[in-house]
């Protein structure tokens, strides 16, 4: 069994009027497919970026559960058939256990203002550009060493000046 993170989205009006029933509905779907719920938390209502099934506000429910890999498709199918759940996203990654522990210990805000951790974000310089070494940036029109292209900037300059061409034209003897 693998550890998964599941994010369920429900209509905020439905979640506000009957949260215990909605929470039990999600738990029933998970247990029906042999998933073991390890941790869950309800996030406050949020305005959705676009309307989903007539809803403009939604309530997110974050879960961490262990389940056999074959049951994820079945869980997703049951959620899609449910009239109470708008959307679901289930992911499996190597860092989920650490994140779950941090959430249990309340080291991460609920809901998070930023979904990534500081050590996972690239560094930026004072002008808002990536720091060199983290993500190499090539300036448009500039000549930089490009090992993936198989030649250096000096070879490109020589080709443009005609020094790299043969006497007879296109490689003739």
N, CA and C of each residue as an Amber inpcrd file, in Angstrom:
protein
   519
   0.8420000  -1.1820000   0.0000000   0.0000000   0.0000000   0.0000000
   0.8830000   1.2390000   0.0000000   0.4780000   2.2150000  -0.8020000
   1.2330000   3.4490000  -0.9270000   0.5020000   4.5880000  -0.2270000
   1.2690000   5.6410000   0.1090000   0.6910000   6.8340000   0.7300000
   0.2610000   7.7910000  -0.3640000  -0.9600000   8.2980000  -0.2660000
  -1.5170000   9.2390000  -1.2350000  -2.0300000  10.4790000  -0.5200000
  -2.0300000  11.5690000  -1.2600000  -2.6680000  12.8000000  -0.7980000
  -3.8780000  13.0150000  -1.6860000  -5.0340000  13.2260000  -1.0770000
  -6.2550000  13.4690000  -1.8330000  -6.8270000  14.8190000  -1.4660000
  -7.1340000  15.6210000  -2.4810000  -7.7700000  16.9220000  -2.2710000
  -9.1610000  16.8570000  -2.8840000 -10.1640000  16.9720000  -2.0350000
 -11.5510000  16.9050000  -2.4600000 -12.1370000  18.3110000  -2.4320000
 -12.9120000  18.6550000  -3.4470000 -13.5530000  19.9630000  -3.5410000
 -15.0630000  19.7680000  -3.5020000 -15.7180000  20.4790000  -2.5670000
 -17.1650000  20.4050000  -2.4350000 -17.7570000  21.8090000  -2.5130000
 -19.0430000  21.8720000  -2.8280000 -19.7710000  23.1360000  -2.8250000
 -19.7980000  23.6640000  -1.3920000 -19.4400000  24.9390000  -1.2130000
 -19.3660000  25.4910000   0.1460000 -20.7400000  25.5650000   0.8030000
 -21.8080000  25.7430000   0.0360000 -23.1560000  25.7750000   0.6220000
 -23.5160000  24.4080000   1.1980000 -23.1830000  23.3590000   0.4790000
 -23.4480000  21.9970000   0.9450000 -22.5690000  21.6570000   2.1470000
 -21.3150000  22.0780000   2.0980000 -20.3920000  21.8060000   3.2080000
 -20.8130000  22.5720000   4.4610000 -21.3290000  23.7770000   4.2880000
 -21.7490000  24.5710000   5.4410000 -22.9800000  24.0170000   6.1270000
 -23.8970000  23.4430000   5.3550000 -25.1420000  22.9510000   5.9370000
 -25.0380000  21.5260000   6.4730000 -24.1600000  20.7090000   5.9200000
 -24.0920000  19.3230000   6.3730000 -22.6960000  18.7520000   6.3250000
 -21.7620000  19.4040000   6.9990000 -20.3710000  18.9620000   6.9360000
 -20.1470000  17.5410000   7.4590000 -20.7070000  17.1490000   8.6030000
 -20.4390000  15.7800000   9.0930000 -20.8640000  14.6990000   8.0970000
 -22.0040000  14.8990000   7.4260000 -22.4560000  13.9160000   6.4370000
 -21.5250000  13.8760000   5.2310000 -21.0660000  15.0340000   4.8120000
 -20.1650000  15.1170000   3.6640000 -18.8140000  14.4770000   3.9780000
 -18.3130000  14.7270000   5.1770000 -17.0530000  14.1170000   5.6120000
 -17.1850000  12.5950000   5.6830000 -18.3080000  12.1190000   6.2070000
 -18.5540000  10.6740000   6.2850000 -18.6580000  10.0760000   4.8810000
 -19.2540000  10.8110000   3.9470000 -19.3770000  10.3450000   2.5650000
 -17.9870000  10.1050000   1.9460000 -17.0630000  11.0290000   2.1580000
 -15.7000000  10.8810000   1.6380000 -14.9970000   9.7040000   2.3040000
 -15.1340000   9.5970000   3.6290000 -14.5060000   8.4940000   4.3580000
 -15.0610000   7.1470000   3.8850000 -16.3810000   7.1020000   3.6130000
 -16.9860000   5.8540000   3.1290000 -16.4270000   5.4480000   1.7670000
 -16.2330000   6.4290000   0.8800000 -15.6580000   6.1320000  -0.4320000
 -14.2570000   5.5490000  -0.2690000 -13.4700000   6.1490000   0.6120000
 -12.0940000   5.6690000   0.8140000 -12.0760000   4.2640000   1.4220000
 -12.8540000   4.0400000   2.4590000 -12.8320000   2.7220000   3.1220000
 -13.4330000   1.6320000   2.2390000 -14.3910000   1.9930000   1.3800000
 -14.9860000   1.0170000   0.4590000 -13.9310000   0.4200000  -0.4760000
 -12.8800000   1.1910000  -0.7510000 -11.8380000   0.7250000  -1.6630000
 -10.5290000   0.4170000  -0.9330000 -10.6570000  -0.0320000   0.3180000
  -9.5320000  -0.5230000   1.1190000  -8.4730000   0.5320000   1.4090000
  -8.8830000   1.7860000   1.5150000  -7.9570000   2.8620000   1.8610000
  -8.0160000   3.0960000   3.3680000  -6.8640000   3.3420000   3.9440000
  -6.7630000   3.6170000   5.3760000  -6.4660000   5.1070000   5.5530000
  -7.4270000   5.8500000   6.1060000  -7.2820000   7.2940000   6.2920000
  -6.3180000   7.5620000   7.4450000  -5.2680000   8.3410000   7.1770000
  -4.2570000   8.6440000   8.1940000  -4.4230000  10.0420000   8.7760000
  -4.8400000  10.9930000   7.9490000  -4.9800000  12.3690000   8.4030000
  -5.8950000  13.1080000   7.4390000  -6.6860000  14.0410000   7.9800000
  -7.5390000  14.8660000   7.1310000  -7.7550000  16.2150000   7.7970000
  -8.0090000  17.2240000   6.9660000  -8.3140000  18.5540000   7.4890000
  -9.2100000  19.3020000   6.5080000 -10.1230000  20.0510000   7.0640000
 -11.0280000  20.8700000   6.2570000 -10.4340000  22.2620000   6.1470000
 -10.4350000  22.7960000   4.9220000  -9.9590000  24.1540000   4.7040000
 -11.1530000  25.0880000   4.6000000 -10.9670000  26.3520000   4.9590000
 -12.0810000  27.3100000   4.8540000 -12.5530000  27.4830000   3.4100000
 -13.7670000  28.0300000   3.2760000 -14.3280000  28.2760000   1.9430000
 -13.4360000  29.2330000   1.1660000 -13.3540000  28.9840000  -0.1410000
 -12.5760000  29.8530000  -1.0350000 -13.3720000  30.1210000  -2.2950000
 -13.1550000  31.2970000  -2.8530000 -13.7660000  31.6250000  -4.1330000
 -13.0180000  30.8510000  -5.2080000 -13.7670000  30.1860000  -6.0900000
 -13.1570000  29.3850000  -7.1410000 -12.7290000  30.2930000  -8.2990000
 -11.7040000  29.9080000  -9.0010000 -11.2060000  30.6860000 -10.1390000
 -12.2340000  30.7240000 -11.2590000 -13.0280000  29.6860000 -11.3730000
 -14.1020000  29.6320000 -12.3630000 -15.2170000  28.7700000 -11.7890000
 -16.3920000  28.9460000 -12.3190000 -17.5640000  28.2310000 -11.8350000
 -17.4630000  26.7500000 -12.1890000 -17.7480000  25.8920000 -11.2110000
 -17.7420000  24.4460000 -11.4200000 -19.1090000  23.9150000 -11.0220000
 -19.8230000  23.3520000 -11.9730000 -21.1650000  22.7960000 -11.7390000
 -22.0680000  23.8070000 -11.0370000 -21.9660000  25.0610000 -11.4310000
 -22.8170000  26.1150000 -10.8780000 -22.3460000  26.6800000  -9.5470000
 -21.1960000  26.2600000  -9.0460000 -20.6850000  26.7260000  -7.7540000
 -19.5790000  27.7520000  -7.9580000 -19.6690000  28.8490000  -7.2140000
 -18.6340000  29.8810000  -7.2820000 -17.6930000  29.8390000  -6.0890000
 -18.1250000  29.1880000  -4.9950000 -17.2880000  29.0280000  -3.8080000
 -17.1890000  27.5440000  -3.4890000 -16.0320000  27.1480000  -2.9780000
 -15.8340000  25.7520000  -2.6690000 -15.1240000  25.5470000  -1.3440000
 -15.2920000  24.3710000  -0.8000000 -14.6080000  23.9570000   0.4240000
 -13.6890000  22.8020000   0.0590000 -12.4240000  22.9360000   0.4350000
 -11.4330000  21.8960000   0.1480000 -11.2640000  21.0090000   1.3780000
 -11.0710000  19.7270000   1.1200000 -10.8600000  18.7570000   2.1860000
  -9.6120000  17.9570000   1.8180000  -8.5550000  18.1360000   2.5960000
  -7.2760000  17.4880000   2.3490000  -7.2000000  16.1910000   3.1400000
  -6.8040000  15.1080000   2.4680000  -6.6760000  13.8140000   3.1400000
  -5.3350000  13.1780000   2.7940000  -4.8250000  12.4070000   3.7130000
  -3.6720000  11.5370000   3.4820000  -4.1390000  10.1300000   3.8230000
  -3.9400000   9.2110000   2.8940000  -4.4090000   7.8510000   3.1210000
  -3.4850000   6.8600000   2.4320000  -3.4970000   5.6290000   2.9610000
  -2.7590000   4.5360000   2.3410000  -3.7770000   3.6610000   1.6220000
  -3.4150000   3.2840000   0.3960000  -4.3220000   2.4670000  -0.3990000
  -3.5180000   1.6650000  -1.4100000  -4.0810000   0.5490000  -1.8710000
  -3.4250000  -0.1850000  -2.9610000  -3.4900000   0.6540000  -4.2430000
  -2.4470000   0.6330000  -5.0560000  -2.4420000   1.4470000  -6.2810000
  -3.6240000   1.1680000  -7.2120000  -4.1280000  -0.0540000  -7.1970000
  -5.2480000  -0.3910000  -8.0790000  -6.5580000   0.2580000  -7.6520000
  -6.6640000   0.7000000  -6.4160000  -7.9260000   1.2730000  -5.9350000
  -8.0870000   2.7640000  -6.2690000  -7.0370000   3.4290000  -6.7010000
  -7.1210000   4.8680000  -6.9680000  -8.1030000   5.1520000  -8.1030000
  -8.0630000   4.3520000  -9.1440000  -9.0000000   4.5400000 -10.2620000
 -10.4450000   4.3830000  -9.7800000 -10.6830000   3.4210000  -8.9170000
 -12.0360000   3.1790000  -8.4070000 -12.4940000   4.3150000  -7.4900000
 -11.5890000   4.8280000  -6.6680000 -11.9320000   5.9730000  -5.8030000
 -12.2940000   7.1750000  -6.6650000 -11.4810000   7.4450000  -7.6720000
 -11.7440000   8.5710000  -8.5750000 -13.0760000   8.3960000  -9.2840000
 -13.3890000   7.1930000  -9.7050000 -14.6630000   6.9400000 -10.3860000
 -15.8400000   7.1850000  -9.4510000 -15.7580000   6.7100000  -8.2060000
 -16.8430000   6.9350000  -7.2480000 -17.0300000   8.4170000  -6.9550000
 -15.9430000   9.1590000  -6.8840000 -16.0350000  10.5960000  -6.6390000
 -16.7070000  11.2910000  -7.8260000 -16.3630000  10.8830000  -9.0360000
 -16.9750000  11.4840000 -10.2240000 -18.4650000  11.1780000 -10.2970000
 -18.8840000  10.0430000  -9.7850000 -20.3010000   9.6860000  -9.7710000
 -21.0610000  10.3610000  -8.6330000 -20.3470000  10.8420000  -7.6340000
 -20.9790000  11.4820000  -6.4840000 -21.4950000  12.8690000  -6.8580000
 -22.6930000  13.1850000  -6.4220000 -23.2690000  14.5100000  -6.6700000
 -22.8100000  15.5200000  -5.6220000 -22.2060000  15.0470000  -4.5530000
 -21.7860000  15.9470000  -3.4650000 -20.3690000  16.4810000  -3.6430000
 -19.5350000  15.8030000  -4.3960000 -18.1270000  16.2000000  -4.5620000
 -17.9500000  16.7600000  -5.9730000 -17.3900000  17.9760000  -6.0530000
 -17.1980000  18.6270000  -7.3520000 -15.9830000  18.0820000  -8.0950000
 -14.8630000  17.9750000  -7.4170000 -13.6130000  17.5240000  -8.0330000
 -12.7690000  16.7780000  -7.0150000 -11.7930000  16.0300000  -7.5200000
 -10.8220000  15.3630000  -6.6590000  -9.4850000  15.3340000  -7.3860000
  -8.4330000  15.4350000  -6.6160000  -7.0780000  15.2720000  -7.1330000
  -6.3390000  14.3720000  -6.1610000  -5.8290000  13.2680000  -6.6680000
  -5.0860000  12.3200000  -5.8280000  -3.6820000  12.2160000  -6.3890000
  -2.6760000  12.4570000  -5.5280000  -1.2790000  12.3910000  -5.9490000
  -0.5060000  11.4610000  -5.0230000   0.5860000  10.9320000  -5.5730000
   1.4850000  10.0840000  -4.8010000   2.8930000  10.5560000  -5.1090000
   3.6380000  10.9220000  -4.0610000   4.9900000  11.4330000  -4.2400000
   5.8250000  10.9930000  -3.0530000   7.1410000  11.0220000  -3.2280000
   8.0320000  10.5270000  -2.1790000   8.0620000  11.4240000  -0.9380000
   7.7060000  12.7020000  -1.0400000   7.7740000  13.6030000   0.1020000
   6.4820000  13.7490000   0.8760000   5.4880000  12.9330000   0.5840000
   4.1830000  13.0930000   1.2300000   4.1970000  12.7610000   2.7180000
   4.9800000  11.7920000   3.1020000   5.0040000  11.4100000   4.5210000
   5.5210000  12.5540000   5.3810000   6.5650000  13.2240000   4.9250000
   7.1100000  14.3740000   5.6540000   6.0840000  15.4940000   5.7280000
   5.4180000  15.7550000   4.6260000   4.4050000  16.8190000   4.6150000
   3.2440000  16.4800000   5.5470000   2.8250000  15.2260000   5.5560000
   1.7330000  14.8110000   6.4360000   2.1210000  15.0050000   7.9020000
   3.3280000  14.6330000   8.2450000   3.7970000  14.7950000   9.6310000
   3.8470000  16.2680000  10.0020000   4.3230000  17.0960000   9.0790000
   4.3780000  18.5370000   9.3470000   2.9810000  19.1240000   9.5310000
   2.0160000  18.6180000   8.7760000   0.6290000  19.0820000   8.9420000
   0.0540000  18.6190000  10.2760000   0.3380000  17.3730000  10.6550000
  -0.1500000  16.8620000  11.9380000   0.4060000  17.6810000  13.1000000
   1.6750000  18.0740000  12.9810000   2.3220000  18.8630000  14.0340000
   2.0390000  20.3500000  13.9260000   1.1980000  20.7220000  12.9860000
   0.7960000  22.1220000  12.7500000   1.9800000  23.0120000  12.3910000
   2.9520000  22.4450000  11.6740000   4.0820000  23.2350000  11.1910000
   3.7380000  23.9410000   9.8850000   2.6100000  23.5500000   9.2720000
   2.1500000  24.1580000   8.0310000   0.8070000  24.8130000   8.3190000
   0.6280000  26.0370000   7.7980000  -0.6210000  26.7710000   8.0070000
  -1.7800000  26.0630000   7.3250000  -2.9770000  26.2880000   7.8840000
  -4.1920000  25.7540000   7.2840000  -5.0720000  26.9320000   6.9130000
  -5.4650000  27.1480000   5.7120000  -4.9060000  26.5960000   4.4960000
  -3.5800000  27.2630000   4.1940000  -2.7340000  26.6510000   3.4430000
  -1.4340000  27.2570000   3.1810000  -1.5540000  28.4890000   2.3040000
  -0.8080000  29.5210000   2.6490000  -0.7770000  30.7180000   1.8170000
  -0.0170000  30.4180000   0.5400000   0.9900000  29.5780000   0.6430000
   1.7800000  29.1680000  -0.5120000   1.9630000  27.6580000  -0.4080000
   1.6210000  26.9270000  -1.4470000   1.6020000  25.4750000  -1.3750000
   2.9610000  24.8150000  -1.4510000   4.0300000  25.5760000  -1.6630000
   5.3620000  24.9660000  -1.7290000   6.1720000  25.3770000  -0.5100000
   7.2220000  24.6080000  -0.2330000   8.0930000  24.9010000   0.8830000
   9.2350000  25.7880000   0.4190000   9.7860000  26.6530000   1.2960000
  10.8560000  27.5650000   0.8770000  12.0490000  26.8510000   0.2610000
  12.4340000  25.6970000   0.7670000  13.6060000  25.0140000   0.2230000
  13.3330000  24.4430000  -1.1730000  12.0700000  24.3290000  -1.5720000
  11.7310000  23.8150000  -2.8880000  11.6810000  24.9040000  -3.9510000
  11.6430000  26.1580000  -3.5380000  11.5220000  27.2570000  -4.4860000
  12.8860000  27.7030000  -4.9760000  13.0010000  28.0840000  -6.2530000
  14.2820000  28.5850000  -6.7500000  14.5940000  29.9470000  -6.1610000
  15.8800000  30.2720000  -6.0840000  16.3150000  31.5650000  -5.5660000
  16.2560000  32.6060000  -6.6690000  15.9160000  33.8300000  -6.2920000
  15.8620000  34.9210000  -7.2410000  16.8400000  36.0070000  -6.8070000
  17.4010000  36.7290000  -7.7770000  18.2730000  37.8440000  -7.4410000
  17.4210000  39.0870000  -7.1860000  18.0610000  40.2330000  -6.9720000
  17.3340000  41.4580000  -6.6340000  16.4620000  41.9620000  -7.7750000
  16.7290000  41.4990000  -9.0080000  15.9390000  41.9450000 -10.1490000
  14.8340000  40.9470000 -10.5030000  14.6340000  39.9340000  -9.6610000
  13.5710000  38.9720000  -9.8900000  13.9130000  37.8730000 -10.8710000
  15.2040000  37.7100000 -11.1880000  15.6270000  36.6540000 -12.0970000
  16.1650000  35.4720000 -11.3020000  16.1400000  34.2750000 -11.9200000
  16.6940000  33.0950000 -11.2700000  18.1690000  33.3200000 -10.9750000
  18.6370000  32.8240000  -9.8220000  20.0520000  32.8670000  -9.4920000
  20.7850000  31.8850000 -10.4010000  21.9500000  32.2530000 -10.8690000
  22.7510000  31.3460000 -11.6910000  23.1010000  30.1060000 -10.8760000
  23.1710000  29.0000000 -11.5480000  23.5040000  27.7530000 -10.8720000
  22.2660000  26.9480000 -10.5300000  21.1620000  27.5960000 -10.1930000
  19.9360000  26.8730000  -9.8970000  19.2200000  26.5060000 -11.1920000
  18.9370000  27.5120000 -12.0030000  18.3000000  27.3280000 -13.2990000
  19.0650000  28.2130000 -14.2770000  19.7680000  27.6240000 -15.2080000
  20.5690000  28.3990000 -16.1550000  19.6410000  29.1670000 -17.0750000
  19.9230000  30.4300000 -17.2830000  19.0870000  31.2820000 -18.1080000
  19.9030000  31.7800000 -19.2950000  19.3670000  31.6490000 -20.4790000
  20.0380000  32.1060000 -21.6780000  19.3420000  33.3530000 -22.1810000
  20.1040000  34.4170000 -22.3490000  19.5570000  35.6780000 -22.8210000
  19.2060000  35.5760000 -24.2980000  18.0700000  36.1450000 -24.7170000
  17.7460000  36.1220000 -26.1440000  18.7940000  36.9010000 -26.9330000
  19.3020000  36.3140000 -27.9940000  20.2910000  36.9790000 -28.8250000
  21.6960000  36.8910000 -28.2760000  21.8640000  36.4030000 -27.0630000
  23.1980000  36.2970000 -26.4730000  23.8500000  34.9900000 -26.8640000
  25.1710000  34.9370000 -26.7580000  25.9070000  33.7210000 -27.0960000
  26.4310000  33.1050000 -25.8140000  25.9060000  31.9350000 -25.4990000
  26.3090000  31.2240000 -24.3010000  26.7480000  29.8250000 -24.7010000
  27.5540000  29.2390000 -23.8420000  27.9550000  27.8580000 -24.0860000
  26.7100000  26.9870000 -23.9750000  26.4260000  26.1880000 -24.9710000
  25.2740000  25.3020000 -24.9740000  25.7590000  23.8890000 -25.2470000
  26.1120000  23.1390000 -24.2010000  26.6300000  21.7910000 -24.4210000
  25.6310000  20.9000000 -25.1600000  24.3320000  21.2020000 -25.0420000
  23.3470000  20.3860000 -25.7330000  23.3410000  20.6360000 -27.2400000
  23.9620000  21.7290000 -27.7100000  23.9980000  22.0520000 -29.1320000
  25.2550000  21.5130000 -29.8130000  26.2450000  21.0960000 -29.0510000
  27.4200000  20.4720000 -29.6200000  28.4680000  21.4300000 -30.1540000
  28.3190000  22.7360000 -29.9380000  29.3630000  23.6600000 -30.3600000
  29.3590000  24.8840000 -29.4540000  30.4710000  25.6030000 -29.4570000
  30.6350000  26.7390000 -28.5570000  30.2940000  28.0370000 -29.2700000
  30.2780000  29.1150000 -28.5140000  29.9620000  30.4200000 -29.0920000
  31.0280000  30.8450000 -30.0980000  32.3010000  30.4560000 -29.8990000
  33.3500000  30.8220000 -30.8520000  33.0960000  30.1690000 -32.2040000
  32.6490000  28.9230000 -32.2160000  32.3740000  28.2340000 -33.4760000
  31.2290000  28.9130000 -34.2130000  30.2150000  29.3890000 -33.4900000
  29.1080000  30.0840000 -34.1500000  29.5850000  31.3830000 -34.7710000
  30.4660000  32.1310000 -34.0610000  31.0010000  33.3750000 -34.6130000
  31.8250000  33.0990000 -35.8660000  32.6260000  32.0270000 -35.8400000
  33.4580000  31.6890000 -36.9920000  32.5850000  31.3100000 -38.1830000
  31.4930000  30.5680000 -37.9480000  30.5980000  30.1830000 -39.0360000
  29.9640000  31.4130000 -39.6830000  29.6270000  32.4030000 -38.9120000
  28.9830000  33.5980000 -39.4540000  29.9520000  34.4450000 -40.2750000
  31.2290000  34.3950000 -39.9320000  32.2030000  35.2150000 -40.6620000
  32.7110000  34.5360000 -41.9250000  32.3760000  33.2810000 -42.1330000
  32.7940000  32.5730000 -43.3320000  34.0830000  31.8050000 -43.1500000
  34.6920000  31.8550000 -41.9620000  35.9620000  31.1800000 -41.7380000
  35.8040000  29.6670000 -41.6290000  34.6320000  29.2080000 -41.2940000
  34.4350000  27.7840000 -41.1090000  33.9890000  27.0750000 -42.3740000
  33.8870000  27.7650000 -43.4990000  33.3850000  27.1510000 -44.7240000
  34.5220000  26.6090000 -45.5680000  34.2150000  25.6460000 -46.4030000
  35.2330000  25.0630000 -47.2910000  35.2950000  25.8510000 -48.6010000
  36.3720000  25.6680000 -49.3420000  36.6040000  26.4120000 -50.5850000
  35.5830000  26.0920000 -51.6670000  35.2490000  24.8290000 -51.8130000
  34.4130000  24.4230000 -52.9390000  32.9260000  24.5740000 -52.6910000
  32.5150000  25.1550000 -51.6530000  31.0780000  25.3200000 -51.3870000
  30.6080000  24.3190000 -50.3620000  29.6100000  23.5380000 -50.6680000
  28.9500000  22.6580000 -49.7050000  29.7220000  21.3730000 -49.4710000
  30.8870000  21.4610000 -48.9080000  31.6630000  20.2900000 -48.5020000
  32.3100000  19.5400000 -49.6340000  32.4950000  20.1370000 -50.8100000
  33.1550000  19.4260000 -51.9130000  34.6510000  19.4190000 -51.7290000
  35.3430000  18.4920000 -52.3280000  36.7970000  18.3650000 -52.2010000
  37.5280000  19.3420000 -53.0320000
